[in-house]
């Protein structure tokens, strides 16, 4: 018998049209030819409205969701697909949990080239495979041209929380030590450098990475109760994330600027563009706030991991009713490191 | 980064700081104004104030081009984009400046105006070339630093005979602003300011000689300094020395970039393209005669105000706003009732809060821990 009575998608020249979102044969074909083969796993293969999953082992379930919009879709070091996988895995991991499953929904703009969609999906599948976290269910919708930006991807992650480590942004204690797993601002600068209006060449690549194995290493190395806060400083950068923690924990944070790792190319790019790297997004870095007694152990653990080679102790938690994040500047002065106001914008002077 | 990090070296900073501490006279106060937003930013970002003796006070001046841009000008830009359907190109800093009717350029964009952030005026020109069917307006703001690029782009547009490119010219001049601050100092009282840190990038264009009249007429020392923290510290030391020896001269700390006569090519381009406006409103400082530029008659065809008429209407700030006094160095941000209360970087009411270089925003974002420490002592 003939294998199928469908003409294969023209990936090379075809584009997504409204039929692909209508739920009929075209929609099924899009899923069968682009999504299913890429994400292939036993849960997805069930082919039902949802996935039936084994209960995770752990103290509790952890769930997190994240929507991803980025222009351009592909940029140095990563793309929207990898970002969608890494972002949600990291959000689950930052709860001291082991990420187990992901879901993905796609809002695709009419006119998107099938080739681009396939590349995004394949890249996403690759990232999920590398991380060992399957995409178990998903959805696609198509919106008219002009109502989307190529593709928006929303992912949800489910994980099992650690029984030994309970972390929260509210757990920072006076005297704790603040660690950062590596160089800041690479992701934001890599994306900016790729925008068409900036004629700007650099070899800066996004740091987009799944951090759950790095978190696992920390959880294994540190005794129960030593790990207080885990956060990934994404949008708003290191400065904004630390302000969130300070406010949530009702403490102050004191940073040493000369200890904050940053690549010189990234620093130079920020200098040129008039941006402060403390406010630029990261997609593969974590902040760990730990009991001072275990700071060196935590640092050594981070540094032993490929994703934490440039880890550093960048500051400490202080008593401060005003919840200021302050910084000893490289020059030797002091200043407040404030929340980000609006979008980071360049200065003209 | 090497050539920059040298000017951010902590050991050098400590050395100059120690020198300043040693040379200041305990019995007097030193009040210096850094005119430029770039200096304000450097002082705030690197925590320079911490390295100064208590009796050396830095007063943030009006040299932030975004801060002194009056509301009415932003209104004009928004009108051009919304009512005349032009593509409005602007530097990033202006996007958040509050205008009338609760609008900003960013909010106007959300209402359908086509507003593009550009890093350079030549990006706007390029856009006009690539979209001949659309009118492109560049919202030209800034002091003498950003003026020559606007001039040169207009020269190029004229050469090419582009008819879909124009400029909403809000370029302002540094010397009239300094004169205004000095003229408006309270007469008969103790001098409010003991000296100026002169602009860095502006001085590259206009040259250090341009400041000689102030130093002479008003007997105020001026030290032109670069925008790096070591430059600022060195300039403060030079100012302290001038004050201590009773001198009032123009000195140049920024010799690696500033020539006494400035940049002749840039000045010639400015002369060719622009002429003086009889008067121009500065936010916080009011109308100032001969303090801004407009396109000269030869370039009238590129003047957005002529091409898309929307008459300028002055809009006043909140009654309790103290920006005027703060820009003149008479009051500090914390003297204002609105500061940090209803006027914050998220919802700025006065000019000093609208850009991170403004005196109030800089104090809010980088320095407010000091108020808390002082209050709790």
Interface residues (C-beta under 8 A of the other chain):
Chain A: X197 X198 X258 X264 X267 X268 X271 X273 X276 X322 X324 X326 X327 X328 X329 X330 X331 X332 X333 X334 X335 X336 X338 X341 X342 X345 X346 X347 X348 X349
Chain B: X1 X4 X8 X10 X13 X14 X17 X36 X37 X38 X41 X44 X45 X46 X47 X48 X49 X50 X51 X64 X65 X66 X91 X92 X93 X95 X96 X106 X116 X117 X118 X119 X123 X141 X142 X145 X146 X201 X227 X229 X345 X346 X355 X356 X357 X364 X365 X366 X367 X368 X369 X372
